[in-house]
Amino acid sequence: MQRFNVIGAVPTVDGAASAAIVARTSISSCEVLFFESDRLSEFFTSDVQSKLPGFYTLVLCGHEVAHADWDGRLMRPHLMDVLRAFVSPVLWLSAAPWEPEDTAAIQHIIGESNLIVGDHTASTAALARSHFFKAGDTYADNLVRLAGPPRRDEEPEWVGRWRRVLSALRNDPVRLREALQPLIEERPQDMGVGLIALAERVEKENGDDAARTAGEPVDMGEFKFVTVAAPPGRHAFWREISDCARAKTGAQLCLCRLTGRSVLILSCGREARVDLRPWAQYATDMLPNVTAFGRRPDAVPLHVRGLKDDPTLEQKVIGMLHEGAHLLST
């Protein structure tokens, strides 16, 4: 079994579960670090590298590659430069679909067999479990369940508790890394003191944000659509705030504004089962100052140039989405 000295993962439940699966292969010598996708290149800076072994193998879990980040800044060219200069072996696992040119570029640097890209039907944890463990590893199976939606009839109680905690810690990569150790060591019953209380507090804050900022739902094709805002300092919880807004209003579709940034995020609940990409593409075709990022069908970030200075642009985007609602279908 291949062993890794350093694991870099996204600070999400899926990223944490993936890191725990991979780290089980190298418990005694493994360092886990969490980075958002748009900050991944910072891992290769001298400040971080000087604190790590001189030569090591690296596995990356769940990071998405794009030509630009949500704020419209070029991202992949610099990432390719730092990867090219990195001489150690790299394995990269990502369940998010990639643009073909991103796949080809990264494969060229780290090797075709070292890049494992899935699609939106899988989690990165499922890819890691398949790569590292044979069938019959019950604990690895439960870590994959941890990365997925709640299924109380098929998962141990600890899976649900840890899902809540890891979700609440996504805004604190250092504490997330510390909290993960019992899962790596197969001691899920040894959850740190106060973590459930923390999860409850964050869940309440998410609900409060949704209740305070959610608009009235409107018809968008055959679905109901609601707008909501994630305040500064809580942008990491846009998904949870959007979920709360949909639950509060009975909507299936949501547009979340990241307050203070020129970013809107389209998302849908699991019950909607629609592909948002053609809908988002319609808005970007009609509004030249709007750019869509990512290939996930259930969540599409939109960068709207000038949104911070002109709040009316949000209404223009919503107007274009209304015109393109015919593109939404189950």
C-alpha positions, 0 to 999 in steps of 0.5 A: 500500500502506498504511503504518504507523508503529507496530505492536503485537503479542502476544509469540507466534510468530504475533504476531511473524510478523504484525509482520514481515509488516506491518513490511515495508511500512514498514521505514524508519520502523516501531516494533514493540512487544509487549504481552500482550492483557490489557496492551494498554491500557497501550500508550495510557498517556502513558509509552508514547505520549510515546516515539512519533511525535506522530501515527501509524497503528497496526496491532494484531496478534493481540490478543484482546478479552474482557469480563475477563482470565483473572484475572477483571478487567474489561478491555474497558470500559477498552480502549474508553475509551482507543481512543475517546480515540486519534485516529490511524487503527487497523487491528486483525488478530486470528485468534482468534474474538471475542464478537459484542459485542466485535466490535461495540464495537471496530468502532464505535470504529475503523471496521468495515473496520479490524477484521479478525477471523478464526477458529481455522483461520487465523493472524493472520499469514495475515490480515496476508499476505492484507491487505498482499501479493498472491499470489506473495510467497514470503517473506510465505508463509514468514512465514505458515508460521513462524506455523503448526505445523512442516511440514518438507517444505514450509518452508525450514530457517530457518523452523523455527529462527526458530519455536523462537527466537521461541517462546523469547522470548515472555517477554521482549518487549524482546529479542523486538523486537530479535531480529525485525529480521532477519526484517523486513529479509528477512535470516533467515540473520542470526539473532543470536548465542546465540538457538538456545542460548537456545531449547534452554535454554527447551525443556529448562526446559519439558520439566523443568517438565512432567516434574516436575509432570505427573500420571498420565494418566486416561481422560476419555471416549475421550481421556486427560487429564493435569494439569500446572503452570506455575511462577511466572515461566514462565506464558507457556510454559503451551502448551509445558509442556502439550505436553510433558506430553501427549507424556510421558504419551501424553495428548491433553487437558491441564489446566495450572495457573498456579501462584500464580494462580486460573487453569487452562487446558484445552488439547488437542493437534492430534491430538485435534481436539475442541472444548473449549468445550462441555466447559468450559461444563459445568464452569462451569455446575456450579461457580458460582465458575468462569468460562471465557474466550475462544472458541478451541476448542483452549484454554480458560482457566478462572478459579477464584475462591479457587483460590490459597487452596483447592487442592481446588477444582482437584479439584472442577473435574476432577471436573466435567470427568469428569462432562461427558466425554460432551461430548468427541467428534471 
